[in-house]
Every structure is written in structure tokens, then in C-alpha cells.
Amino acid sequence: MKPKVGVVLSGCGVYDGAEIHESVLTLLSLDRAGAEAVCLAPDVAQRHVVNHLTGQPAEGETRNVLVEAARIARGKVSDLAGLDPASLDALVLPGGFGAAKNLCDFAFRGAGCEVDPEVARVVRAVHGAGKPVGAVCIAPVILAKLLGAEKPRLTIGTDPGTAAAIETMGGRHVSCEGGLAVVDEERRLVTTPAYMLDSPISEVSAGIEKLVAELLRMVRA
């Protein structure tokens, strides 16, 4: 039977939702590795909407994270609130500003952030069951916030400000170059910097492939 891996999306689009390249590369890597991706998202309003052509907020526009995530998932996405975490073998959180705006509010509050209750429930349940969890790009800040008491080894690449915030929340940041991943074997966590670095898509893909390979190694061990 194929391992079932939850993929938590935060909308659609790098500036206000899930980073599309990272999300699609995650889905592709899981499929190529013989796993079944289960797309998930919270049914909440986006913190704001950004015009991706100009990079500026689109005044007066509102969008829903679950509805926008359906664009990436080709409609096959479920509300996190209805998920039984026991149905999953592993979990992955792609990046994009949506991870830091919609799944948590790190983009606005830094180390003092709060995580969406449903995201927190699912991450804690999967991790608490000893199943592996992966996070891409900025999403490791969510693991730092939720699991900081365990002193997890995490990476967001080399950005000193975000690395310091991870340390403040209890994590141990590991500097990492493009195309690589950091594995915390003891806590069964895997992270890769992806577009937190100025990486070409080939490096982003390589890092995500490594993350997925490590997650599935843990699942199948």
C-alpha cells in the first residue's frame, strides 16, 4: 500500500499563499517516490491578497485559503478540520508567504507568532505519533514554534534574521545550501531551504526530492 503523505497548502501564490513551484515539486516528488499525496488546507480567509504582477496588496480583495489551494490541487483538497491525523503516514508543509501569513502569523509577529489551530493540531498529532514531518522554505518556523521545547534541528537556509527567530522559539538552526536538506533523525523532521535562498528551480527541486526521500525512508523503516 502506498504511504499517505499530507501536503498542507496555504493558498496559491508565493506572496500570499503556497509557493506554487515548491508545492508542485513536492507533489511530483511524492508521486515519483511511490507515495500518495493528500492535499489539505485550512478553511480560513487569507490575511491579504497580493497582486503578483506588481507585488503590492490588492486593496478590497479577499480570498479563502482552502479555495485557493484547490487551484494547485486540481480541486482535490480537503479541509484540515475534517482530517483524522491517524490516516496519514507523514506530513509536508511547502513554503511561500502563505505559510507565514495564513498557516501562522510569523510574517507579522516573528518569534511571537501563533499557529492556526488546525495546523497546530495536525502537526502535533502526526509528530506525536512518531511519524515524520517535513517543511520547506519558510515553513520550518511553524515546526520551531510548535516543537521548540524539543530543540529540533531545522533549516531555512542562511538568512540570519529568520534563523535567529527559530533559535528564539527553541529550535536549533542549521545553515544549509541550495539543493540540500537537513534531517533531524531523533525527532523525525526534515527541512530544506528551497526559495529561501536565491536558488534556481533545479536546486529547489533537488532539495525537495531529498526531503521526500528522507521522509519516506523514515516511513518505510
C-alpha positions as CSV (number, residue, x, y, z in Angstrom):
1,M,0.0,0.0,0.0
2,K,1.3,3.5,-0.9
3,P,2.3,5.7,2.1
4,K,-0.2,8.6,2.6
5,V,1.5,11.9,2.9
6,G,-0.4,15.0,3.9
7,V,0.6,18.2,2.0
8,V,-0.6,21.3,3.8
9,L,-1.1,24.1,1.3
10,S,-1.5,27.8,2.4
11,G,-3.3,29.2,-0.7
12,C,-1.9,29.7,-4.2
13,G,0.9,32.1,-5.0
14,V,4.2,32.9,-3.4
15,Y,3.3,36.4,-2.0
16,D,0.1,35.5,-0.2
17,G,-0.3,31.7,-0.4
18,A,1.6,28.5,-1.1
19,E,4.7,28.8,-3.3
20,I,3.5,27.1,-6.5
21,H,6.8,25.6,-7.6
22,E,7.5,24.2,-4.2
23,S,4.0,22.7,-3.9
24,V,4.0,21.1,-7.3
25,L,7.6,19.8,-6.9
26,T,6.5,18.3,-3.6
27,L,3.5,16.6,-5.2
28,L,5.7,15.4,-8.1
29,S,8.4,14.0,-5.8
30,L,5.9,12.1,-3.7
31,D,4.3,10.6,-6.8
32,R,7.6,9.6,-8.3
33,A,8.7,8.0,-5.0
34,G,5.5,5.9,-4.8
35,A,3.6,7.8,-2.2
36,E,0.0,9.1,-2.2
37,A,-0.3,12.9,-1.6
38,V,-3.3,14.1,0.4
39,C,-3.7,17.8,-0.2
40,L,-5.0,19.7,2.8
41,A,-5.6,23.4,3.8
42,P,-7.4,25.3,6.5
43,D,-10.8,26.8,5.6
44,V,-9.9,30.4,6.6
45,A,-9.6,33.8,4.9
46,Q,-6.2,34.8,3.6
47,R,-4.5,37.5,5.6
48,H,-4.5,39.7,2.5
49,V,-4.3,39.4,-1.3
50,V,-1.3,40.4,-3.3
51,N,-1.1,41.3,-6.9
52,H,1.6,39.0,-8.1
53,L,2.5,41.2,-11.1
54,T,3.2,44.3,-9.0
55,G,3.9,42.7,-5.6
56,Q,1.5,45.1,-4.0
57,P,-1.6,44.4,-1.9
58,A,-4.8,44.2,-3.9
59,E,-7.0,46.6,-1.8
60,G,-10.5,45.3,-1.2
61,E,-9.9,41.8,-2.5
62,T,-10.5,38.8,-0.2
63,R,-9.7,35.1,-0.9
64,N,-10.1,31.8,1.0
65,V,-7.1,29.6,1.7
66,L,-8.9,26.3,1.0
67,V,-10.5,27.6,-2.2
68,E,-7.2,29.0,-3.5
69,A,-5.3,25.8,-2.5
70,A,-7.7,23.9,-4.8
71,R,-6.1,25.6,-7.8
72,I,-2.8,23.7,-7.0
73,A,-4.6,20.5,-6.0
74,R,-6.8,20.5,-9.1
75,G,-9.8,20.5,-6.8
76,K,-8.7,17.6,-4.7
77,V,-8.1,19.2,-1.4
78,S,-9.7,18.7,2.0
79,D,-10.3,21.0,4.9
80,L,-7.8,20.3,7.7
81,A,-10.7,20.5,10.2
82,G,-12.1,17.2,8.9
83,L,-8.8,15.3,8.9
84,D,-8.0,12.4,11.2
85,P,-4.2,12.7,11.5
86,A,-4.0,8.9,12.1
87,S,-4.9,8.4,8.4
88,L,-1.5,9.9,7.4
89,D,1.9,8.3,7.4
90,A,3.8,11.6,7.1
91,L,3.2,15.3,6.6
92,V,4.8,18.0,4.5
93,L,4.4,21.8,4.6
94,P,5.5,23.6,1.4
95,G,6.6,27.2,1.8
96,G,5.5,30.6,0.3
97,F,4.5,33.6,2.3
98,G,1.2,31.9,2.9
99,A,2.9,29.5,5.3
100,A,4.0,32.6,7.3
101,K,0.8,34.6,6.9
102,N,-2.1,32.0,6.7
103,L,-0.8,28.9,8.5
104,C,0.7,31.1,11.1
105,D,1.4,34.8,11.5
106,F,5.2,34.7,11.6
107,A,5.3,37.3,8.8
108,F,3.7,39.8,11.1
109,R,4.8,38.8,14.6
110,G,8.1,36.9,14.1
111,A,9.1,34.7,17.0
112,G,5.9,35.8,18.9
113,C,3.7,34.2,16.2
114,E,0.8,31.9,16.7
115,V,-0.1,28.9,14.6
116,D,-3.5,28.3,13.1
117,P,-5.3,25.9,15.5
118,E,-6.0,23.2,12.9
119,V,-2.4,23.3,11.5
120,A,-1.2,23.0,15.1
121,R,-3.5,20.1,15.8
122,V,-2.4,18.1,12.8
123,V,1.3,18.8,13.1
124,R,1.3,17.9,16.8
125,A,-0.7,14.7,16.2
126,V,1.4,13.4,13.3
127,H,4.7,14.3,15.1
128,G,3.3,12.9,18.4
129,A,2.6,9.6,16.7
130,G,6.2,9.3,15.7
131,K,5.6,9.9,12.1
132,P,7.9,12.1,10.0
133,V,7.2,15.8,9.2
134,G,8.8,17.9,6.5
135,A,8.8,21.6,6.0
136,V,10.0,23.6,3.0
137,C,11.3,27.2,2.7
138,I,9.8,29.4,5.5
139,A,7.5,26.7,6.8
140,P,10.1,25.3,9.3
141,V,9.2,28.3,11.5
142,I,6.0,26.5,12.2
143,L,7.9,23.5,13.5
144,A,10.1,25.7,15.6
145,K,7.0,27.3,17.2
146,L,5.1,24.1,17.8
147,L,8.0,21.8,18.7
148,G,10.6,24.3,20.2
149,A,10.6,22.5,23.5
150,E,12.2,19.5,21.8
151,K,15.1,21.7,20.4
152,P,14.6,20.5,16.8
153,R,17.3,20.8,14.2
154,L,15.8,22.9,11.3
155,T,16.9,25.0,8.4
156,I,15.6,27.9,6.4
157,G,18.9,28.2,4.6
158,T,21.2,31.1,5.6
159,D,19.0,34.1,6.4
160,P,20.3,35.3,9.8
161,G,17.1,37.1,10.9
162,T,14.9,34.1,10.4
163,A,17.5,31.7,11.8
164,A,17.6,33.9,14.9
165,A,13.8,33.7,15.3
166,I,14.0,29.9,15.0
167,E,16.5,29.9,17.8
168,T,14.4,32.2,19.9
169,M,11.4,29.8,19.5
170,G,13.6,26.9,20.8
171,G,14.9,25.4,17.5
172,R,18.5,24.8,16.6
173,H,19.1,26.3,13.2
174,V,21.4,24.6,10.8
175,S,22.9,26.6,7.9
176,C,22.1,24.8,4.6
177,E,22.9,25.5,0.9
178,G,20.5,25.1,-2.0
179,G,19.6,21.6,-3.2
180,L,20.2,20.0,0.2
181,A,18.1,19.1,3.2
182,V,18.6,18.9,7.0
183,V,17.5,15.7,8.8
184,D,16.7,15.6,12.5
185,E,16.7,11.8,12.9
186,E,15.8,11.8,16.5
187,R,12.7,14.0,16.1
188,R,11.9,12.7,12.6
189,L,11.9,16.1,10.9
190,V,13.3,17.1,7.5
191,T,13.6,20.6,6.2
192,T,15.0,22.2,3.0
193,P,15.5,25.9,2.2
194,A,14.2,26.0,-1.4
195,Y,13.3,29.6,-2.3
196,M,14.5,31.0,1.0
197,L,17.8,31.0,-1.0
198,D,18.3,32.6,-4.4
199,S,18.2,29.2,-5.9
200,P,17.3,28.1,-9.5
201,I,14.3,25.8,-9.7
202,S,16.6,22.8,-10.4
203,E,18.2,23.3,-6.9
204,V,14.8,23.8,-5.3
205,S,13.7,20.5,-6.9
206,A,16.8,18.7,-5.7
207,G,16.3,19.8,-2.1
208,I,12.6,18.8,-2.2
209,E,13.5,15.4,-3.7
210,K,15.9,14.8,-0.8
211,L,13.3,15.9,1.7
212,V,10.7,13.5,0.3
213,A,13.3,10.6,0.0
214,E,14.2,11.1,3.7
215,L,10.6,11.3,4.9
216,L,9.7,8.1,3.0
217,R,12.8,6.3,4.3
218,M,11.6,7.0,7.8
219,V,8.0,5.9,6.9
220,R,9.3,2.6,5.4
221,A,11.9,1.8,8.1
